[in-house]
């Protein structure tokens, strides 16, 4: 149902031209709120009494965050200057106020454009898939978890024609956006109005594109927003995203929060990261015991040793003896890794031939992409835990 924004009673003629089937908003802010609550809406009509400067700013912003939404502007006087400014701001058409036929035709043309744009999005991110969720976790900060998650997602996207999405659920201190120098137009917090009725269109509206087949759902950027996001919303997002993408890589905080457990509940694979130092290895051992206690299947776990060649007095045998678990991948230490982070370009993208990039790519190929891999065997059969903790609704 189109949104009609008009300040005064002159909107009556516009309403009649729609046959009364509109949602009214008396300010652009109110119109924006209506759009926020309805990710499927594709049309906003703005009446003649709304100040043109405000309209242009509204349309310019909307074009960036909701390109499929068309804006039609009705004005008492239409001249070349107004048309030029409107075109630059992304307004689709300007029609004379009171000309019901012109408005109806403009709305119909705008709807056709919106349908075409949404069809393109659907083609780029096909729905109805049964994708794998891969949760990356480290119980100790500083192990390189976000760097691994981002590079793993890049490797999955590079090595196949599959669609990949990174989800940053480190809600208070997420670093995925800054690690690739992205300014998100939307974050997870924008999903709050859709909680309980999130669909594919709503999920797609939250994503930031990074590469042709790699998208990101980023953590909030405003202090305090993390506390607003319930764990159930994370579960809802992941369930929807796995119908859109082949792989959903989840970056997590370094703690067993309810949000992390929801991600692990929905995951086909748990990637556990550690480094060759006693505190990190101790925390990994506790993590493995915790996963056993919570009845997660062992076959969906992989342990990756980051900075594996560091000369810190522990060799591979020492590491495996401490954690009592085989190491699936060894990612060597290199100054190129922090350099790539500071430049905002993942190492697997900037230098695919680097030993660290190759180690991550091999892990992605052998454990996630090849038929019969651990994650492949678990795909579509996510862990069905029934004990160990209260399941969230």
C-alpha positions as CSV (number, residue, x, y, z in Angstrom):
1,X,0.0,0.0,0.0
2,X,1.7,3.3,-1.1
3,X,2.7,5.9,1.5
4,X,1.4,9.4,1.0
5,X,3.3,12.2,2.7
6,X,1.5,15.6,2.8
7,X,1.4,18.3,5.4
8,X,-2.0,19.9,4.8
9,X,-5.5,19.2,3.6
10,X,-4.6,19.7,0.0
11,X,-3.6,16.0,0.2
12,X,-7.3,15.1,-0.2
13,X,-7.1,15.2,-4.0
14,X,-4.1,13.0,-4.0
15,X,-5.8,10.5,-1.7
16,X,-8.8,10.4,-4.0
17,X,-6.6,9.7,-7.0
18,X,-5.5,6.5,-5.3
19,X,-9.0,5.5,-4.4
20,X,-8.2,6.0,-0.7
21,X,-5.8,3.0,-0.6
22,X,-2.8,4.7,0.9
23,X,-1.1,5.0,4.3
24,X,-0.9,8.7,5.3
25,X,2.1,10.4,6.9
26,X,2.1,14.1,7.7
27,X,5.9,14.4,7.8
28,X,8.8,12.8,5.9
29,X,10.0,11.4,9.2
30,X,6.7,9.6,9.7
31,X,7.0,8.3,6.1
32,X,10.5,7.0,6.8
33,X,9.1,5.2,9.9
34,X,6.4,3.5,7.8
35,X,9.0,2.4,5.3
36,X,11.2,1.0,8.1
37,X,8.3,-1.1,9.4
38,X,7.5,-2.4,5.9
39,X,10.5,-3.7,3.9
40,X,8.1,-4.7,1.1
41,X,6.8,-1.2,0.4
42,X,8.0,0.3,-3.0
43,X,6.2,3.6,-3.4
44,X,6.2,7.0,-1.7
45,X,4.1,9.9,-3.0
46,X,5.0,13.3,-1.6
47,X,2.4,16.1,-1.9
48,X,2.9,19.7,-2.9
49,X,3.1,21.3,0.5
50,X,6.2,19.4,1.7
51,X,9.3,21.7,1.4
52,X,11.2,20.8,-1.6
53,X,14.6,20.8,0.1
54,X,13.4,18.3,2.6
55,X,12.0,16.1,-0.2
56,X,15.3,16.2,-2.1
57,X,17.3,15.1,1.0
58,X,14.8,12.4,1.8
59,X,14.9,11.0,-1.7
60,X,18.7,11.1,-1.9
61,X,19.0,9.1,1.3
62,X,16.3,6.7,0.3
63,X,18.0,6.0,-3.0
64,X,21.1,4.6,-1.2
65,X,19.4,2.5,1.5
66,X,16.2,1.4,-0.4
67,X,16.9,1.7,-4.2
68,X,13.8,-0.3,-5.0
69,X,11.5,2.3,-3.4
70,X,10.2,4.9,-5.9
71,X,9.5,8.5,-4.9
72,X,6.9,10.5,-6.9
73,X,6.6,14.2,-6.2
74,X,3.5,16.3,-6.8
75,X,4.0,20.1,-7.1
76,X,1.8,23.0,-8.0
77,X,4.5,24.3,-10.5
78,X,6.9,22.1,-12.4
79,X,9.9,23.7,-14.1
80,X,13.2,22.6,-15.5
81,X,15.2,23.6,-12.4
82,X,12.9,21.5,-10.2
83,X,13.1,18.5,-12.6
84,X,16.9,18.7,-12.6
85,X,17.2,18.7,-8.8
86,X,14.6,16.0,-8.5
87,X,16.4,13.8,-11.0
88,X,19.8,14.2,-9.2
89,X,18.2,13.3,-5.9
90,X,16.7,10.1,-7.3
91,X,13.0,11.1,-7.5
92,X,11.5,9.1,-10.3
93,X,8.9,11.6,-11.5
94,X,7.4,15.0,-10.8
95,X,3.8,15.5,-11.7
96,X,1.4,18.5,-11.5
97,X,-0.6,18.5,-8.3
98,X,-4.3,17.7,-8.9
99,X,-3.6,15.8,-12.1
100,X,-4.9,12.4,-11.0
101,X,-4.3,10.7,-14.4
102,X,-0.7,11.8,-14.5
103,X,-0.1,10.7,-10.9
104,X,-1.7,7.3,-11.6
105,X,0.5,6.8,-14.7
106,X,3.6,7.8,-12.8
107,X,2.9,5.5,-10.0
108,X,2.4,2.6,-12.4
109,X,5.7,3.3,-14.1
110,X,7.4,3.5,-10.8
111,X,6.0,0.2,-9.7
112,X,7.3,-1.5,-12.9
113,X,10.8,-0.1,-12.2
114,X,10.6,-1.4,-8.6
115,X,9.5,-4.8,-9.7
116,X,12.4,-4.9,-12.1
117,X,14.9,-3.9,-9.5
118,X,13.6,-6.5,-7.0
119,X,13.7,-9.1,-9.7
120,X,17.4,-8.3,-10.2
121,X,18.1,-8.6,-6.5
122,X,16.3,-11.9,-6.4
123,X,18.4,-13.2,-9.3
124,X,21.6,-12.0,-7.6
125,X,20.7,-13.6,-4.3
126,X,18.5,-16.6,-5.2
127,X,16.1,-17.7,-2.5
128,X,14.9,-21.2,-1.5
129,X,18.4,-22.4,-0.8
130,X,19.5,-24.7,2.0
131,X,22.7,-23.0,2.9
132,X,25.3,-23.9,5.5
133,X,25.8,-21.7,8.5
134,X,29.5,-21.6,9.7
135,X,30.1,-20.1,13.1
136,X,33.6,-18.9,13.9
137,X,34.4,-18.8,17.6
138,X,37.3,-18.2,20.0
139,X,36.9,-18.0,23.7
140,X,39.9,-15.6,24.0
141,X,40.1,-12.2,22.4
142,X,43.0,-11.4,20.1
143,X,43.2,-14.8,18.4
144,X,42.3,-13.3,15.0
145,X,38.7,-14.5,14.9
146,X,37.3,-11.7,12.8
147,X,40.2,-11.8,10.4
148,X,39.7,-15.5,10.0
149,X,35.9,-15.1,9.5
150,X,36.3,-12.5,6.8
151,X,39.0,-14.3,5.0
152,X,37.1,-17.6,5.2
153,X,34.1,-15.9,3.6
154,X,36.2,-14.4,0.9
155,X,37.8,-17.8,0.2
156,X,34.4,-19.5,0.0
157,X,33.2,-16.8,-2.4
158,X,36.3,-17.0,-4.6
159,X,36.5,-20.8,-4.8
160,X,33.0,-21.2,-6.1
161,X,30.1,-19.4,-7.7
162,X,28.2,-19.7,-4.5
163,X,26.6,-16.8,-2.6
164,X,28.2,-16.0,0.8
165,X,27.1,-13.7,3.6
166,X,29.1,-12.6,6.7
167,X,27.0,-11.9,9.9
168,X,28.7,-10.0,12.7
169,X,27.0,-10.8,16.0
170,X,29.7,-9.3,18.1
171,X,27.0,-6.7,18.7
172,X,28.9,-4.4,21.1
173,X,32.4,-4.4,19.5
174,X,32.0,-5.9,16.0
175,X,35.0,-5.3,13.7
176,X,33.9,-6.8,10.4
177,X,32.9,-3.4,8.9
178,X,36.1,-1.6,9.9
179,X,38.3,-4.6,8.9
180,X,37.1,-4.1,5.3
181,X,36.5,-0.3,5.6
182,X,32.8,-0.4,5.0
183,X,30.3,2.3,6.1
184,X,27.1,0.3,6.6
185,X,23.8,2.0,5.6
186,X,22.0,-0.7,7.7
187,X,23.0,-2.9,10.6
188,X,21.4,-5.7,12.6
189,X,19.6,-3.2,14.7
190,X,17.5,-2.2,11.7
191,X,15.9,-5.7,11.8
192,X,14.2,-4.9,15.1
193,X,10.9,-3.6,13.5
194,X,10.8,-6.8,11.5
195,X,11.2,-9.2,14.5
196,X,8.7,-12.0,14.4
197,X,7.8,-11.5,10.7
198,X,11.2,-11.2,9.0
199,X,11.2,-12.5,5.4
200,X,13.7,-12.6,2.5
201,X,13.0,-9.1,1.3
202,X,13.5,-7.7,4.8
203,X,16.7,-9.6,5.2
204,X,18.1,-8.4,1.9
205,X,17.3,-4.8,2.8
206,X,19.7,-5.1,5.7
207,X,22.8,-6.3,3.8
208,X,25.8,-4.4,2.6
209,X,27.4,-5.6,-0.6
210,X,31.2,-6.2,-0.4
211,X,31.8,-8.2,-3.6
212,X,29.7,-9.6,-6.4
213,X,28.7,-12.7,-4.5
214,X,29.7,-11.6,-1.0
215,X,27.4,-9.6,1.3
216,X,27.7,-8.6,4.9
217,X,25.2,-8.1,7.8
218,X,27.0,-5.8,10.1
219,X,27.0,-5.1,13.8
220,X,25.5,-2.0,15.3
221,X,27.6,1.2,15.3
222,X,25.7,3.1,18.0
223,X,26.5,2.5,21.7
224,X,23.6,0.9,23.4
225,X,22.1,-0.7,20.3
226,X,23.6,-4.1,21.2
227,X,21.4,-4.4,24.3
228,X,18.3,-3.9,22.1
229,X,18.8,-7.0,20.0
230,X,17.3,-10.3,21.4
231,X,18.9,-13.6,20.7
232,X,15.7,-14.8,19.0
233,X,16.2,-12.1,16.3
234,X,19.6,-13.5,15.6
235,X,18.1,-16.9,15.1
236,X,15.4,-15.5,12.9
237,X,17.9,-13.7,10.7
238,X,20.1,-16.9,10.3
239,X,17.1,-19.0,9.4
240,X,16.1,-16.6,6.6
241,X,19.7,-15.9,5.4
242,X,20.4,-19.6,4.9
243,X,17.5,-19.7,2.4
244,X,19.2,-16.9,0.4
245,X,22.9,-17.8,0.6
246,X,24.9,-21.0,0.2
247,X,27.2,-20.1,3.1
248,X,26.5,-17.8,6.1
249,X,29.7,-17.1,8.1
250,X,29.0,-15.9,11.6
251,X,31.6,-13.8,13.5
252,X,31.1,-14.0,17.2
253,X,32.2,-12.3,20.5
254,X,34.6,-14.1,22.7
255,X,32.0,-15.4,25.1
256,X,29.2,-18.0,25.3
257,X,26.3,-15.5,25.1
258,X,22.8,-16.5,24.3
259,X,23.3,-15.0,20.9
260,X,26.4,-17.2,20.2
261,X,24.5,-20.3,21.3
262,X,21.6,-19.5,19.0
263,X,24.2,-19.2,16.1
264,X,25.7,-22.5,17.1
265,X,22.3,-24.1,17.3
266,X,21.7,-23.2,13.7
267,X,25.2,-24.0,12.4
268,X,26.3,-26.9,10.2
269,X,29.9,-26.3,11.2
270,X,31.7,-24.8,14.3
271,X,35.2,-23.3,13.5
272,X,37.1,-22.9,16.7
273,X,40.2,-20.7,16.6
274,X,43.2,-20.7,18.9
275,X,46.8,-19.5,19.1
276,X,49.9,-21.4,20.5
277,X,49.8,-19.8,23.9
278,X,48.7,-21.4,27.2
279,X,45.7,-19.0,28.0
280,X,44.2,-19.5,24.5
281,X,44.7,-23.2,24.6
282,X,43.2,-23.5,28.0
283,X,40.1,-21.5,26.8
284,X,39.8,-23.8,23.7
285,X,39.9,-26.9,25.9
286,X,37.1,-25.4,28.1
287,X,35.2,-24.5,24.9
288,X,35.4,-28.1,23.6
289,X,34.2,-29.4,27.0
290,X,31.3,-26.9,26.9
291,X,30.2,-28.0,23.5
292,X,30.2,-31.6,24.6
293,X,28.2,-30.6,27.7
294,X,25.7,-28.9,25.4
295,X,25.4,-32.0,23.2
296,X,26.7,-30.5,20.0
297,X,27.9,-33.2,17.5
298,X,31.6,-33.5,17.5
299,X,31.8,-34.2,13.8
300,X,30.8,-30.6,12.9
301,X,33.8,-29.1,14.8
302,X,37.1,-27.9,13.3
303,X,40.0,-26.4,15.3
304,X,42.3,-23.9,13.5
305,X,45.6,-22.9,14.9
306,X,46.4,-19.3,14.1
307,X,50.0,-18.0,14.1
308,X,51.0,-21.7,14.1
309,X,54.7,-21.1,13.4
310,X,55.2,-18.6,16.2
311,X,58.4,-19.4,18.2
312,X,56.8,-19.4,21.7
313,X,58.0,-22.6,23.1
314,X,55.1,-24.8,22.1
315,X,55.2,-27.2,19.2
316,X,52.3,-28.9,17.4
317,X,52.5,-32.0,19.7
318,X,52.3,-29.8,22.8
319,X,49.2,-28.0,21.4
320,X,47.3,-31.2,20.5
321,X,48.2,-32.7,23.9
322,X,46.7,-29.7,25.7
323,X,43.5,-29.4,23.7
324,X,43.1,-33.2,23.0
325,X,41.7,-32.4,19.6
326,X,43.2,-32.6,16.1
327,X,44.2,-29.4,14.3
328,X,42.3,-29.0,11.0
329,X,44.4,-26.1,9.7
330,X,47.6,-24.3,10.5
331,X,47.6,-20.6,9.6
332,X,51.1,-19.2,9.7
333,X,52.1,-15.9,11.3
334,X,52.9,-13.0,8.9
335,X,53.3,-9.3,9.1
336,X,51.2,-9.2,5.9
337,X,48.1,-10.1,7.9
338,X,48.0,-7.0,10.1
339,X,49.0,-4.9,7.0
340,X,46.0,-6.3,5.1
341,X,43.7,-5.4,8.0
342,X,45.0,-1.8,8.2
343,X,44.5,-1.5,4.5
344,X,41.0,-2.9,4.7
345,X,41.6,-5.6,2.1
346,X,41.4,-9.3,3.3
347,X,44.7,-11.1,2.6
348,X,42.9,-13.9,0.7
349,X,41.7,-11.2,-1.7
350,X,44.9,-9.1,-1.8
351,X,47.3,-12.0,-2.0
352,X,45.7,-15.4,-2.6
353,X,49.1,-17.0,-3.0
354,X,50.3,-16.0,0.5
355,X,50.8,-19.0,2.8
356,X,48.2,-17.8,5.2
357,X,45.7,-17.3,2.4
358,X,46.4,-20.8,1.0
359,X,45.9,-22.3,4.5
360,X,42.5,-20.8,4.8
361,X,41.6,-21.6,1.2
362,X,42.6,-25.3,1.7
363,X,40.5,-25.5,4.9
364,X,37.5,-24.0,3.0
365,X,37.9,-26.4,0.2
366,X,38.5,-29.6,2.2
367,X,36.1,-29.0,5.1
368,X,33.3,-26.9,3.7
369,X,33.2,-27.1,-0.1
370,X,34.0,-30.7,-1.0
371,X,31.2,-33.3,-1.0
372,X,31.4,-35.5,2.1
373,X,33.1,-32.8,4.2
374,X,32.1,-32.5,7.8
375,X,30.0,-29.5,7.1
376,X,28.5,-31.0,4.0
377,X,27.5,-34.1,6.0
378,X,25.8,-31.9,8.6
379,X,24.1,-29.5,6.1
380,X,20.4,-29.5,6.5
381,X,20.8,-31.5,9.7
382,X,21.8,-28.8,12.2
383,X,22.5,-30.0,15.8
384,X,19.3,-30.9,17.6
385,X,20.3,-30.3,21.2
386,X,17.7,-31.1,23.7
387,X,19.6,-30.8,26.9
388,X,22.3,-28.7,28.6
389,X,20.4,-25.3,28.7
390,X,17.0,-23.7,28.2
391,X,16.3,-23.2,24.5
392,X,15.2,-19.7,23.6
393,X,12.0,-19.2,21.8
